[in-house]
Amino acid sequence: MITKLFSKKAKILGAAMLSLALVLSGCASGEPQTKQASGDSDEKIHIVTTIGQIAEPISVIGGDRVDVQSLMGPGVDPHLYNATQGDIQKLQGSDVVFYSGLHLEGNMTEIFEQIGKNKPVLAIADAIPKDQLLEDEAKAIDPHVWFDIDLWKLALDSAVEELKAFSPEDAEYFEQNKQDYFAKLDELKAEAKDKISQIPEAQRVIVTAHDAFGYFGRMHGMEVVGLQGLSTEDEIGLSDINGTIDTLLEHNIPAVFVESSINPASINAVIEGAAKKGLNVKLGGELFSDAMGEEGTTEGTYIGMYRHNVETIYHALTGSGE
């Protein structure tokens, strides 16, 4: 309880300080909304995003016409992220800002509203039809939409349209790059579906620390069990751990997974609990959920991250090894 109160106060204080920083920075309305209006027609478009799942695809689609920065790097949890003064400066120095939305970056909502008064700021997941979004039992929307490749294409498409509006002279270039990139995403989707279909149907269950793989499960016909809810702010109780162990026993699931941005303690507790009930469950490997891999690695790209997850799940649940 004390931890919760401290966390809440810290968030309120942080939001107040950043709001003050925005005011003191002298931001005013009426800033250029297009590349032509800014007079920098020969300059790259400076884009700031929150998560790598936006930044990397947009850097590919934008090519040599854009410079893209992501505020949140490998291992960073966007659910808990609080913007720093340095982040504010990056946002203010950008031409365009893209964030995911659907309350993924909930601690930054007020900042986006303020920055959006002066430049294009887009929550790209807002482009996804509401009837295609998943909800939990409390009707909270699942923000992890990048695990459904088709839905993420809709989100990325909205970002590309924003770039076209900002820089009309580059519109054809962006559109062609988008089509080329989306063709690779279609190949990735087919590859993933084929791989997952080879897992025995009864064992198509993903057990992770928090409920980040709902869209992945829906797309590929897998059951998903997350010890926490949709947000890592949710608490994990003994009943969550015991319920997960019961699921493992029922389906004879051979492996569970840790996430790159989540403490593995809860998953280790599940493994130990299953062992006490006679089921040898192994740690199937690390999945990328809210964050991607290190920049410059295969897993630091959206396609590489997605393929890594598919391969890790496949090998762990089939016991095939790599």
VEXDREN-106831 format. One record per residue (C-alpha): residue in one letter; z, y, x. Coordinates in steps of 0.25 Angstrom, whole numbers, padded with zeros to 4 digits, always signed. Each point is the difference from the previous one (the first is absolute). Layout:
<recs>
AZYX...
</recs>
This chain:
<recs>
M+0000+0000+0000I+0004+0010+0011T-0014-0004+0007K-0007+0003-0013L+0007+0014-0001F-0003+0004+0014S-0014-0004-0001K-0002+0008-0013K+0007+0012+0006A-0009-0001+0013K-0013-0001-0009I+0004+0013-0007L+0004+0007+0012G-0013-0004+0007A-0008+0004-0012A+0007+0014+0000M-0003+0002+0015L-0014-0004-0001S-0002+0009-0013L+0006+0012+0008A-0010-0003+0012L-0011+0000-0009V+0004+0014-0005L+0003+0006+0013S-0014-0005+0006G-0006+0010-0008C-0009-0009-0008A-0008+0008-0011S-0010-0004-0011G-0014+0004+0002E-0003-0009+0013P-0014-0005+0001Q-0003-0012-0008T-0013-0004+0006K-0005-0002+0014Q-0011+0011-0002A+0011+0010-0005S+0008-0002+0013G-0011+0004+0009D+0002-0013+0008S-0013-0007-0003D-0001-0006+0014E+0014-0004+0001K+0005-0014-0004I+0008-0001-0013H+0014-0002+0003I+0006-0010-0009V+0015-0004-0001T+0004-0013-0008T+0013-0006-0002I-0003-0015+0003G-0009-0007+0009Q-0007-0008-0012I-0006+0014-0003A-0002+0006+0013E-0008-0011+0007P-0010-0003-0011I-0002+0015-0001S-0002+0002+0015V-0011-0011-0001I-0007+0006-0012G+0002+0014+0005G-0006-0004+0014D-0002+0012+0010R+0002+0010-0011V+0015-0002-0002D+0013+0000+0008V+0010-0008-0007Q+0015-0001+0002S+0010-0009-0006L+0014+0004-0002M+0006-0014-0001G-0003-0010+0011P+0003-0014+0002G+0013-0006-0005V+0003+0013-0008D+0004-0002-0015P-0006+0010-0009H+0010-0002-0011L+0011+0005+0009Y-0008+0010+0008N+0005+0015+0001A-0010+0010+0006T+0004+0007+0013Q-0003+0014+0003G-0011-0005+0009D-0006-0007-0012I+0000+0014-0007Q-0007+0006+0011K-0011-0011+0000L-0001+0002-0015Q-0002+0015+0000G-0010-0001+0012S-0009-0010-0008D-0012+0003-0008V+0002-0012-0010V+0012-0009-0003F+0000-0014-0005Y+0012-0008-0005S+0000-0013-0008G+0009+0005-0012L+0006-0009-0011H+0014+0004+0006L-0003-0007+0013E+0004+0012+0008G+0010+0005-0010N+0008+0008+0010M-0012+0009+0002T-0004+0004-0014E+0005+0014+0001I-0007+0002+0013F-0013-0004-0005E+0001+0009-0012Q+0003+0012+0009I-0011-0003+0010G-0010-0003-0011K+0001+0015-0004N-0008+0003+0012K-0010-0011+0003P-0005-0013-0006V+0011-0010-0001L-0003-0013-0007A+0008-0013-0004I-0012-0009+0001A+0007-0012-0008D-0001+0009-0012A-0014-0003-0001I+0003-0014-0004P+0000-0003-0016K+0014-0001-0005D-0003-0014-0007Q-0003-0006+0014L+0014+0004+0006L+0011-0010+0001E+0014+0003-0006D+0014-0006+0003E+0010-0004-0011A+0005+0014+0000K-0014+0006-0002A-0001+0006+0014I-0014+0000+0005D-0003-0009+0012P-0006+0010+0011H-0005-0011+0009V-0014+0001-0005W-0007-0002+0013F+0002-0015-0001D-0010+0000-0011I-0013+0003+0008D-0008+0004-0013L+0011+0010-0004W+0001+0006+0014K-0015+0002+0000L+0002+0009-0012A+0011+0007+0007L-0008+0002+0013D-0012+0005-0009S+0008+0011-0006A+0004+0004+0014V-0015+0000+0004E-0004+0009-0012E+0011+0010+0004L-0006+0000+0014K-0014+0002-0006A+0005+0012-0008F+0007+0006+0012S-0012-0002+0009P-0013-0001-0008E-0009+0000+0012D+0006-0013+0004A+0000-0007-0013E-0012-0009+0003Y+0006-0004+0013F+0013-0003-0007E-0006-0008-0011Q-0009-0009+0009N+0013-0003+0009K+0008-0003-0013Q-0011-0010-0005D+0000-0007+0014Y+0015-0001+0001F+0001-0005-0015A-0010-0011+0003K+0010-0005+0011L+0011+0001-0010D-0008-0009-0010E-0002-0010+0012L+0015+0001+0003K+0003-0003-0015A-0009-0012-0001E+0006-0006+0014A+0014+0002-0005K-0003-0007-0014D-0006-0011+0007K+0012-0002+0010I+0010+0001-0010S-0007-0010-0009Q+0002-0010+0010I+0016+0000-0001P+0005-0011-0009E+0002+0007-0014A+0014-0004-0001Q+0003+0007+0013R-0007+0013-0003V+0013+0008+0001I+0003+0012+0009V+0015+0002+0002T+0003+0014+0007A+0011+0010+0002H-0005+0009-0011D-0010+0000-0011A-0012+0006+0007F-0010-0011-0002G-0002+0000-0015Y-0014+0005+0000F-0004-0010+0011G+0006-0011-0008R-0008+0004-0013M-0013+0001+0008H+0002-0013+0007G+0007-0008-0011M+0014-0001+0007E+0014+0001-0005V+0008+0011+0008V+0015+0000+0002G+0006+0012+0006L+0015+0001+0002Q+0001+0015-0002G-0008+0007-0011L-0012+0009+0002S+0008+0009+0009T+0008-0003+0012E+0010+0009-0006D+0004-0011-0010E+0012-0009+0004I+0000-0015+0003G+0010-0008-0007L+0005-0014+0002S-0007-0004-0013D-0013+0005+0005I+0002-0009+0013N+0004-0012-0009G-0011+0002-0010T-0010+0000+0012I+0005-0012+0006D-0001-0007-0014T-0015+0004+0000L-0002-0006+0014L+0006-0013-0004E-0008-0001-0013H-0013+0002+0006N+0004-0006+0014I-0005+0012+0007P-0001-0002+0015A+0001+0014+0005V+0005+0015-0003F-0004+0013+0006V+0006+0012+0007E-0007+0014-0001S-0003+0009+0011S+0008+0012-0006I+0012-0008-0006N+0013-0005+0006P-0002-0016+0001A+0015-0003-0004S-0002-0003-0014I-0012-0010+0003N+0009-0006+0010A+0011-0002-0010V-0010-0007-0009I-0005-0010+0011E+0015-0003+0003G+0003-0002-0015A-0012-0009-0002A+0004-0009+0012K+0014-0002-0006K-0007-0006-0012G-0008-0009+0008L-0014+0008+0000N-0005+0003+0014V-0007+0014-0002K-0006+0006+0013L-0003+0015+0003G-0014+0001-0003G-0003+0012+0008E+0000+0015-0002L-0008+0007-0011F-0004+0014+0000S+0004+0006-0013D+0003+0015-0001A-0005+0003+0014M-0011-0005+0009G+0000-0005+0014E-0001+0009+0013E-0011+0009+0002G-0011-0006+0009T+0003-0014-0005T-0008-0008-0010E+0012+0000-0009G+0000+0015+0001T-0012+0001-0009Y+0000-0003-0015I-0010-0011+0001G+0007-0006+0012M+0014+0001-0007Y-0005-0006-0013R-0007-0012+0008H+0013-0002+0008N+0008-0002-0012V-0010-0009-0006E+0000-0009+0012T+0015+0000+0002I+0002-0004-0015Y-0010-0011+0001H+0005-0006+0013A+0014+0001-0004L-0002-0006-0014T-0009-0011+0004G+0007-0004+0013S-0014+0001+0007G+0004+0008+0012E-0009+0010+0007
</recs>
